[in-house]
């Protein structure tokens, strides 16, 4: 696997490892709790993390990611770790061929080279990992390099602070004074910590 600066796969793998570590800390009594992604409770956020991961796996396999619902149903409350692990292993296999990085693929925001699509899903994964971390009381240390990459992608693909209802991220918020990169990323994508 190529590891140059134009290859988001190593960072995507790290992002999925980080998300998996967070998912492994979820206790049953936390599943109905709120998240900074205000329309999701923890269970719905987990469903979206797994569903979105299957979607980018399908894209990497050459399929139509738009045909994949970005949420999963039927996962038992004790099965989130296994469901996510299955999805992320599938992504790694789907994107193993270097040629996938330059292949044009269709994603919710249009057609893009594979590396751009995977970078967008990396941004989403890292953002939702922050959502989950906040919802769970920050049980693990988050990787700052992932947030730096995700923030750069977010500012490139969503350069305007104002967002309409068709954008999957809310209007940017002011980052709290002294916010780390995750705090800046969350604010740029319209999130506030769970109060």
ChimeraX attribute file (.defattr): number of C-alpha atoms within 10 A of each C-alpha:
attribute: neighborCount
match mode: 1-to-1
recipient: residues
	/A:1	10
	/A:2	12
	/A:3	10
	/A:4	9
	/A:5	7
	/A:6	11
	/A:7	18
	/A:8	21
	/A:9	23
	/A:10	14
	/A:11	17
	/A:12	22
	/A:13	16
	/A:14	16
	/A:15	25
	/A:16	24
	/A:17	14
	/A:18	21
	/A:19	26
	/A:20	19
	/A:21	17
	/A:22	21
	/A:23	22
	/A:24	14
	/A:25	15
	/A:26	22
	/A:27	11
	/A:28	11
	/A:29	7
	/A:30	14
	/A:31	17
	/A:32	12
	/A:33	14
	/A:34	22
	/A:35	26
	/A:36	22
	/A:37	25
	/A:38	11
	/A:39	9
	/A:40	17
	/A:41	19
	/A:42	23
	/A:43	21
	/A:44	20
	/A:45	21
	/A:46	26
	/A:47	22
	/A:48	20
	/A:49	28
	/A:50	26
	/A:51	21
	/A:52	22
	/A:53	27
	/A:54	25
	/A:55	25
	/A:56	30
	/A:57	25
	/A:58	20
	/A:59	26
	/A:60	27
	/A:61	18
	/A:62	17
	/A:63	15
	/A:64	16
	/A:65	21
	/A:66	14
	/A:67	10
	/A:68	17
	/A:69	13
	/A:70	17
	/A:71	17
	/A:72	17
	/A:73	11
	/A:74	7
	/A:75	15
	/A:76	8
	/A:77	12
	/A:78	12
	/A:79	10
	/A:80	20
	/A:81	20
	/A:82	15
	/A:83	18
	/A:84	23
	/A:85	18
	/A:86	14
	/A:87	20
	/A:88	24
	/A:89	15
	/A:90	18
	/A:91	25
	/A:92	17
	/A:93	12
	/A:94	17
	/A:95	23
	/A:96	15
	/A:97	13
	/A:98	14
	/A:99	10
	/A:100	19
	/A:101	22
	/A:102	12
	/A:103	13
	/A:104	16
	/A:105	22
	/A:106	17
	/A:107	21
	/A:108	9
	/A:109	11
	/A:110	8
	/A:111	12
	/A:112	16
	/A:113	15
	/A:114	26
	/A:115	23
	/A:116	21
	/A:117	24
	/A:118	26
	/A:119	21
	/A:120	19
	/A:121	20
	/A:122	27
	/A:123	24
	/A:124	22
	/A:125	24
	/A:126	28
	/A:127	25
	/A:128	21
	/A:129	25
	/A:130	27
	/A:131	26
	/A:132	27
	/A:133	23
	/A:134	18
	/A:135	23
	/A:136	22
	/A:137	9
	/A:138	14
	/A:139	14
	/A:140	13
	/A:141	10
	/A:142	19
	/A:143	14
	/A:144	12
	/A:145	14
	/A:146	21
	/A:147	24
	/A:148	18
	/A:149	18
	/A:150	25
	/A:151	23
	/A:152	13
	/A:153	20
	/A:154	21
	/A:155	14
	/A:156	10
	/A:157	12
	/A:158	17
	/A:159	11
	/A:160	11
	/A:161	15
	/A:162	14
	/A:163	16
	/A:164	9
	/A:165	8
	/A:166	7
	/A:167	11
	/A:168	12
	/A:169	19
	/A:170	18
	/A:171	18
	/A:172	20
	/A:173	17
	/A:174	15
	/A:175	19
	/A:176	11
	/A:177	8
	/A:178	8
	/A:179	13
	/A:180	14
	/A:181	19
	/A:182	24
	/A:183	22
	/A:184	22
	/A:185	28
	/A:186	29
	/A:187	21
	/A:188	25
	/A:189	24
	/A:190	20
	/A:191	25
	/A:192	21
	/A:193	15
	/A:194	15
	/A:195	8
